Amino acid sequence: LPNTDVQTFQIAITSKLRQQYDRIHESLVRRSGPARLLTSSGNTFEQSSKAYHTMNKFLSSVIDHAHREMDYIVKDKLLFERILDMEFMEPMDRSIFYNDEGHSFSEVLYYGNEPTLLIFDMLFFSLVDVATQ
């Protein structure tokens, strides 16, 4: 967003925005799911590229306020919302982009990689232990 250093947000979206997102996402999943194995068409890559391009254009247009019915506002969380880490307001007619001061993106950076990191740590500390004895 212009005139701000914050570029990460937690969002609460309206049902209209979610329905449109799901409609585009469904075409992506349908083309890349198990059903694609049954069809041997050579243009699945083009279809997937077109669907990703459509999703990119849609999300860009939402960010640029191009859809009046899917507009959003940017605001900070209230004190209790920050303390309890939950939102009290349900987005009815406008989505809400909450400024992410806590950088929650870094919290999800290692999701799914915990076993690999644990094994690496155990092997590294074992190696250091053996090397120092």
PyMOL CGO cylinders between C-alpha atoms (Angstrom):
from pymol import cmd
from pymol.cgo import CYLINDER

trace = [
    CYLINDER, 0.00, 0.00, 0.00, 1.25, 3.48, -0.71, 0.3, 1, 1, 1, 1, 1, 1,
    CYLINDER, 1.25, 3.48, -0.71, 2.67, 5.72, 2.02, 0.3, 1, 1, 1, 1, 1, 1,
    CYLINDER, 2.67, 5.72, 2.02, 3.33, 2.88, 4.44, 0.3, 1, 1, 1, 1, 1, 1,
    CYLINDER, 3.33, 2.88, 4.44, 6.20, 0.60, 5.41, 0.3, 1, 1, 1, 1, 1, 1,
    CYLINDER, 6.20, 0.60, 5.41, 3.87, -2.22, 6.49, 0.3, 1, 1, 1, 1, 1, 1,
    CYLINDER, 3.87, -2.22, 6.49, 3.41, -4.70, 3.66, 0.3, 1, 1, 1, 1, 1, 1,
    CYLINDER, 3.41, -4.70, 3.66, 2.00, -7.69, 5.57, 0.3, 1, 1, 1, 1, 1, 1,
    CYLINDER, 2.00, -7.69, 5.57, -1.58, -7.93, 6.75, 0.3, 1, 1, 1, 1, 1, 1,
    CYLINDER, -1.58, -7.93, 6.75, -3.96, -10.26, 8.50, 0.3, 1, 1, 1, 1, 1, 1,
    CYLINDER, -3.96, -10.26, 8.50, -7.22, -10.17, 6.59, 0.3, 1, 1, 1, 1, 1, 1,
    CYLINDER, -7.22, -10.17, 6.59, -10.87, -10.78, 7.33, 0.3, 1, 1, 1, 1, 1, 1,
    CYLINDER, -10.87, -10.78, 7.33, -12.74, -11.08, 4.04, 0.3, 1, 1, 1, 1, 1, 1,
    CYLINDER, -12.74, -11.08, 4.04, -16.39, -10.82, 3.09, 0.3, 1, 1, 1, 1, 1, 1,
    CYLINDER, -16.39, -10.82, 3.09, -18.38, -13.75, 1.78, 0.3, 1, 1, 1, 1, 1, 1,
    CYLINDER, -18.38, -13.75, 1.78, -18.54, -12.20, -1.72, 0.3, 1, 1, 1, 1, 1, 1,
    CYLINDER, -18.54, -12.20, -1.72, -14.76, -12.00, -1.93, 0.3, 1, 1, 1, 1, 1, 1,
    CYLINDER, -14.76, -12.00, -1.93, -14.43, -15.55, -0.61, 0.3, 1, 1, 1, 1, 1, 1,
    CYLINDER, -14.43, -15.55, -0.61, -16.94, -16.91, -3.13, 0.3, 1, 1, 1, 1, 1, 1,
    CYLINDER, -16.94, -16.91, -3.13, -15.12, -15.28, -6.04, 0.3, 1, 1, 1, 1, 1, 1,
    CYLINDER, -15.12, -15.28, -6.04, -11.77, -16.55, -4.74, 0.3, 1, 1, 1, 1, 1, 1,
    CYLINDER, -11.77, -16.55, -4.74, -13.18, -20.07, -4.34, 0.3, 1, 1, 1, 1, 1, 1,
    CYLINDER, -13.18, -20.07, -4.34, -14.59, -19.99, -7.87, 0.3, 1, 1, 1, 1, 1, 1,
    CYLINDER, -14.59, -19.99, -7.87, -11.18, -19.19, -9.35, 0.3, 1, 1, 1, 1, 1, 1,
    CYLINDER, -11.18, -19.19, -9.35, -9.35, -21.55, -6.98, 0.3, 1, 1, 1, 1, 1, 1,
    CYLINDER, -9.35, -21.55, -6.98, -11.72, -24.39, -7.89, 0.3, 1, 1, 1, 1, 1, 1,
    CYLINDER, -11.72, -24.39, -7.89, -10.67, -24.13, -11.52, 0.3, 1, 1, 1, 1, 1, 1,
    CYLINDER, -10.67, -24.13, -11.52, -7.04, -24.44, -10.39, 0.3, 1, 1, 1, 1, 1, 1,
    CYLINDER, -7.04, -24.44, -10.39, -7.71, -27.46, -8.22, 0.3, 1, 1, 1, 1, 1, 1,
    CYLINDER, -7.71, -27.46, -8.22, -9.87, -29.13, -10.85, 0.3, 1, 1, 1, 1, 1, 1,
    CYLINDER, -9.87, -29.13, -10.85, -7.10, -28.81, -13.44, 0.3, 1, 1, 1, 1, 1, 1,
    CYLINDER, -7.10, -28.81, -13.44, -4.31, -30.00, -11.16, 0.3, 1, 1, 1, 1, 1, 1,
    CYLINDER, -4.31, -30.00, -11.16, -6.14, -32.63, -9.11, 0.3, 1, 1, 1, 1, 1, 1,
    CYLINDER, -6.14, -32.63, -9.11, -6.57, -36.37, -9.73, 0.3, 1, 1, 1, 1, 1, 1,
    CYLINDER, -6.57, -36.37, -9.73, -9.01, -35.75, -12.59, 0.3, 1, 1, 1, 1, 1, 1,
    CYLINDER, -9.01, -35.75, -12.59, -6.16, -34.44, -14.72, 0.3, 1, 1, 1, 1, 1, 1,
    CYLINDER, -6.16, -34.44, -14.72, -4.72, -37.95, -14.82, 0.3, 1, 1, 1, 1, 1, 1,
    CYLINDER, -4.72, -37.95, -14.82, -7.80, -39.17, -16.65, 0.3, 1, 1, 1, 1, 1, 1,
    CYLINDER, -7.80, -39.17, -16.65, -7.55, -36.59, -19.39, 0.3, 1, 1, 1, 1, 1, 1,
    CYLINDER, -7.55, -36.59, -19.39, -4.48, -36.70, -21.55, 0.3, 1, 1, 1, 1, 1, 1,
    CYLINDER, -4.48, -36.70, -21.55, -4.88, -33.27, -23.07, 0.3, 1, 1, 1, 1, 1, 1,
    CYLINDER, -4.88, -33.27, -23.07, -1.60, -31.57, -23.79, 0.3, 1, 1, 1, 1, 1, 1,
    CYLINDER, -1.60, -31.57, -23.79, -2.79, -28.11, -22.85, 0.3, 1, 1, 1, 1, 1, 1,
    CYLINDER, -2.79, -28.11, -22.85, -3.09, -28.58, -19.07, 0.3, 1, 1, 1, 1, 1, 1,
    CYLINDER, -3.09, -28.58, -19.07, -0.08, -26.33, -18.58, 0.3, 1, 1, 1, 1, 1, 1,
    CYLINDER, -0.08, -26.33, -18.58, -1.75, -23.53, -20.55, 0.3, 1, 1, 1, 1, 1, 1,
    CYLINDER, -1.75, -23.53, -20.55, -4.98, -24.00, -18.59, 0.3, 1, 1, 1, 1, 1, 1,
    CYLINDER, -4.98, -24.00, -18.59, -3.13, -23.85, -15.28, 0.3, 1, 1, 1, 1, 1, 1,
    CYLINDER, -3.13, -23.85, -15.28, -1.18, -20.80, -16.42, 0.3, 1, 1, 1, 1, 1, 1,
    CYLINDER, -1.18, -20.80, -16.42, -4.40, -19.09, -17.45, 0.3, 1, 1, 1, 1, 1, 1,
    CYLINDER, -4.40, -19.09, -17.45, -6.04, -19.91, -14.11, 0.3, 1, 1, 1, 1, 1, 1,
    CYLINDER, -6.04, -19.91, -14.11, -3.04, -18.58, -12.15, 0.3, 1, 1, 1, 1, 1, 1,
    CYLINDER, -3.04, -18.58, -12.15, -3.04, -15.46, -14.31, 0.3, 1, 1, 1, 1, 1, 1,
    CYLINDER, -3.04, -15.46, -14.31, -6.77, -15.01, -13.62, 0.3, 1, 1, 1, 1, 1, 1,
    CYLINDER, -6.77, -15.01, -13.62, -6.18, -15.39, -9.86, 0.3, 1, 1, 1, 1, 1, 1,
    CYLINDER, -6.18, -15.39, -9.86, -3.32, -12.89, -9.98, 0.3, 1, 1, 1, 1, 1, 1,
    CYLINDER, -3.32, -12.89, -9.98, -5.41, -10.34, -11.91, 0.3, 1, 1, 1, 1, 1, 1,
    CYLINDER, -5.41, -10.34, -11.91, -8.35, -10.81, -9.54, 0.3, 1, 1, 1, 1, 1, 1,
    CYLINDER, -8.35, -10.81, -9.54, -6.30, -10.33, -6.38, 0.3, 1, 1, 1, 1, 1, 1,
    CYLINDER, -6.30, -10.33, -6.38, -4.48, -7.37, -7.90, 0.3, 1, 1, 1, 1, 1, 1,
    CYLINDER, -4.48, -7.37, -7.90, -7.77, -5.74, -8.82, 0.3, 1, 1, 1, 1, 1, 1,
    CYLINDER, -7.77, -5.74, -8.82, -9.09, -6.26, -5.28, 0.3, 1, 1, 1, 1, 1, 1,
    CYLINDER, -9.09, -6.26, -5.28, -5.96, -4.60, -3.84, 0.3, 1, 1, 1, 1, 1, 1,
    CYLINDER, -5.96, -4.60, -3.84, -6.40, -1.72, -6.30, 0.3, 1, 1, 1, 1, 1, 1,
    CYLINDER, -6.40, -1.72, -6.30, -10.04, -1.17, -5.15, 0.3, 1, 1, 1, 1, 1, 1,
    CYLINDER, -10.04, -1.17, -5.15, -11.39, -2.04, -8.62, 0.3, 1, 1, 1, 1, 1, 1,
    CYLINDER, -11.39, -2.04, -8.62, -14.43, -3.92, -7.27, 0.3, 1, 1, 1, 1, 1, 1,
    CYLINDER, -14.43, -3.92, -7.27, -16.86, -1.79, -5.28, 0.3, 1, 1, 1, 1, 1, 1,
    CYLINDER, -16.86, -1.79, -5.28, -18.70, -4.84, -3.92, 0.3, 1, 1, 1, 1, 1, 1,
    CYLINDER, -18.70, -4.84, -3.92, -15.38, -6.33, -2.71, 0.3, 1, 1, 1, 1, 1, 1,
    CYLINDER, -15.38, -6.33, -2.71, -13.76, -3.25, -1.23, 0.3, 1, 1, 1, 1, 1, 1,
    CYLINDER, -13.76, -3.25, -1.23, -11.63, -3.25, 1.92, 0.3, 1, 1, 1, 1, 1, 1,
    CYLINDER, -11.63, -3.25, 1.92, -10.34, -0.97, 4.63, 0.3, 1, 1, 1, 1, 1, 1,
    CYLINDER, -10.34, -0.97, 4.63, -6.95, -1.02, 6.36, 0.3, 1, 1, 1, 1, 1, 1,
    CYLINDER, -6.95, -1.02, 6.36, -6.82, -0.56, 10.12, 0.3, 1, 1, 1, 1, 1, 1,
    CYLINDER, -6.82, -0.56, 10.12, -4.93, -1.55, 13.23, 0.3, 1, 1, 1, 1, 1, 1,
    CYLINDER, -4.93, -1.55, 13.23, -6.27, -4.13, 15.64, 0.3, 1, 1, 1, 1, 1, 1,
    CYLINDER, -6.27, -4.13, 15.64, -7.78, -2.93, 18.88, 0.3, 1, 1, 1, 1, 1, 1,
    CYLINDER, -7.78, -2.93, 18.88, -5.95, -3.60, 22.14, 0.3, 1, 1, 1, 1, 1, 1,
    CYLINDER, -5.95, -3.60, 22.14, -8.10, -6.60, 23.10, 0.3, 1, 1, 1, 1, 1, 1,
    CYLINDER, -8.10, -6.60, 23.10, -7.89, -7.97, 19.57, 0.3, 1, 1, 1, 1, 1, 1,
    CYLINDER, -7.89, -7.97, 19.57, -4.09, -7.91, 19.78, 0.3, 1, 1, 1, 1, 1, 1,
    CYLINDER, -4.09, -7.91, 19.78, -4.04, -9.42, 23.28, 0.3, 1, 1, 1, 1, 1, 1,
    CYLINDER, -4.04, -9.42, 23.28, -6.49, -12.23, 22.46, 0.3, 1, 1, 1, 1, 1, 1,
    CYLINDER, -6.49, -12.23, 22.46, -5.18, -12.62, 18.88, 0.3, 1, 1, 1, 1, 1, 1,
    CYLINDER, -5.18, -12.62, 18.88, -8.67, -12.65, 17.41, 0.3, 1, 1, 1, 1, 1, 1,
    CYLINDER, -8.67, -12.65, 17.41, -10.96, -10.21, 15.64, 0.3, 1, 1, 1, 1, 1, 1,
    CYLINDER, -10.96, -10.21, 15.64, -14.23, -8.97, 17.12, 0.3, 1, 1, 1, 1, 1, 1,
    CYLINDER, -14.23, -8.97, 17.12, -15.68, -7.41, 13.98, 0.3, 1, 1, 1, 1, 1, 1,
    CYLINDER, -15.68, -7.41, 13.98, -17.18, -9.63, 11.30, 0.3, 1, 1, 1, 1, 1, 1,
    CYLINDER, -17.18, -9.63, 11.30, -16.64, -8.16, 7.80, 0.3, 1, 1, 1, 1, 1, 1,
    CYLINDER, -16.64, -8.16, 7.80, -20.11, -7.65, 6.34, 0.3, 1, 1, 1, 1, 1, 1,
    CYLINDER, -20.11, -7.65, 6.34, -19.88, -5.22, 3.42, 0.3, 1, 1, 1, 1, 1, 1,
    CYLINDER, -19.88, -5.22, 3.42, -16.13, -4.50, 3.35, 0.3, 1, 1, 1, 1, 1, 1,
    CYLINDER, -16.13, -4.50, 3.35, -13.14, -6.72, 4.00, 0.3, 1, 1, 1, 1, 1, 1,
    CYLINDER, -13.14, -6.72, 4.00, -10.73, -5.65, 6.71, 0.3, 1, 1, 1, 1, 1, 1,
    CYLINDER, -10.73, -5.65, 6.71, -6.96, -5.65, 6.31, 0.3, 1, 1, 1, 1, 1, 1,
    CYLINDER, -6.96, -5.65, 6.31, -5.31, -5.47, 9.73, 0.3, 1, 1, 1, 1, 1, 1,
    CYLINDER, -5.31, -5.47, 9.73, -1.76, -4.11, 9.80, 0.3, 1, 1, 1, 1, 1, 1,
    CYLINDER, -1.76, -4.11, 9.80, 0.51, -6.95, 10.83, 0.3, 1, 1, 1, 1, 1, 1,
    CYLINDER, 0.51, -6.95, 10.83, 2.92, -5.36, 13.25, 0.3, 1, 1, 1, 1, 1, 1,
    CYLINDER, 2.92, -5.36, 13.25, 3.86, -8.78, 14.68, 0.3, 1, 1, 1, 1, 1, 1,
    CYLINDER, 3.86, -8.78, 14.68, 5.07, -10.09, 11.32, 0.3, 1, 1, 1, 1, 1, 1,
    CYLINDER, 5.07, -10.09, 11.32, 3.00, -13.29, 11.47, 0.3, 1, 1, 1, 1, 1, 1,
    CYLINDER, 3.00, -13.29, 11.47, 4.48, -14.34, 8.13, 0.3, 1, 1, 1, 1, 1, 1,
    CYLINDER, 4.48, -14.34, 8.13, 7.69, -15.32, 9.88, 0.3, 1, 1, 1, 1, 1, 1,
    CYLINDER, 7.69, -15.32, 9.88, 5.64, -17.50, 12.27, 0.3, 1, 1, 1, 1, 1, 1,
    CYLINDER, 5.64, -17.50, 12.27, 4.45, -19.72, 9.40, 0.3, 1, 1, 1, 1, 1, 1,
    CYLINDER, 4.45, -19.72, 9.40, 7.75, -19.84, 7.56, 0.3, 1, 1, 1, 1, 1, 1,
    CYLINDER, 7.75, -19.84, 7.56, 8.73, -23.24, 8.98, 0.3, 1, 1, 1, 1, 1, 1,
    CYLINDER, 8.73, -23.24, 8.98, 5.26, -24.88, 9.12, 0.3, 1, 1, 1, 1, 1, 1,
    CYLINDER, 5.26, -24.88, 9.12, 5.53, -28.45, 7.93, 0.3, 1, 1, 1, 1, 1, 1,
    CYLINDER, 5.53, -28.45, 7.93, 9.31, -28.56, 8.28, 0.3, 1, 1, 1, 1, 1, 1,
    CYLINDER, 9.31, -28.56, 8.28, 9.50, -29.19, 12.04, 0.3, 1, 1, 1, 1, 1, 1,
    CYLINDER, 9.50, -29.19, 12.04, 10.60, -32.86, 11.78, 0.3, 1, 1, 1, 1, 1, 1,
    CYLINDER, 10.60, -32.86, 11.78, 13.37, -31.97, 9.33, 0.3, 1, 1, 1, 1, 1, 1,
    CYLINDER, 13.37, -31.97, 9.33, 14.59, -29.16, 11.56, 0.3, 1, 1, 1, 1, 1, 1,
    CYLINDER, 14.59, -29.16, 11.56, 14.46, -31.39, 14.65, 0.3, 1, 1, 1, 1, 1, 1,
    CYLINDER, 14.46, -31.39, 14.65, 16.50, -34.11, 12.93, 0.3, 1, 1, 1, 1, 1, 1,
    CYLINDER, 16.50, -34.11, 12.93, 19.02, -31.52, 11.71, 0.3, 1, 1, 1, 1, 1, 1,
    CYLINDER, 19.02, -31.52, 11.71, 19.38, -30.07, 15.22, 0.3, 1, 1, 1, 1, 1, 1,
    CYLINDER, 19.38, -30.07, 15.22, 19.83, -33.51, 16.77, 0.3, 1, 1, 1, 1, 1, 1,
    CYLINDER, 19.83, -33.51, 16.77, 22.44, -34.53, 14.20, 0.3, 1, 1, 1, 1, 1, 1,
    CYLINDER, 22.44, -34.53, 14.20, 24.30, -31.23, 14.51, 0.3, 1, 1, 1, 1, 1, 1,
    CYLINDER, 24.30, -31.23, 14.51, 24.44, -31.34, 18.32, 0.3, 1, 1, 1, 1, 1, 1,
    CYLINDER, 24.44, -31.34, 18.32, 25.49, -35.01, 18.20, 0.3, 1, 1, 1, 1, 1, 1,
    CYLINDER, 25.49, -35.01, 18.20, 28.25, -34.15, 15.75, 0.3, 1, 1, 1, 1, 1, 1,
    CYLINDER, 28.25, -34.15, 15.75, 29.46, -31.30, 17.96, 0.3, 1, 1, 1, 1, 1, 1,
    CYLINDER, 29.46, -31.30, 17.96, 29.33, -33.58, 21.02, 0.3, 1, 1, 1, 1, 1, 1,
    CYLINDER, 29.33, -33.58, 21.02, 31.36, -36.31, 19.30, 0.3, 1, 1, 1, 1, 1, 1,
    CYLINDER, 31.36, -36.31, 19.30, 33.85, -33.78, 17.90, 0.3, 1, 1, 1, 1, 1, 1,
    CYLINDER, 33.85, -33.78, 17.90, 34.52, -32.20, 21.30, 0.3, 1, 1, 1, 1, 1, 1,
    CYLINDER, 34.52, -32.20, 21.30, 35.23, -35.49, 23.11, 0.3, 1, 1, 1, 1, 1, 1,
]
cmd.load_cgo(trace, "trace")
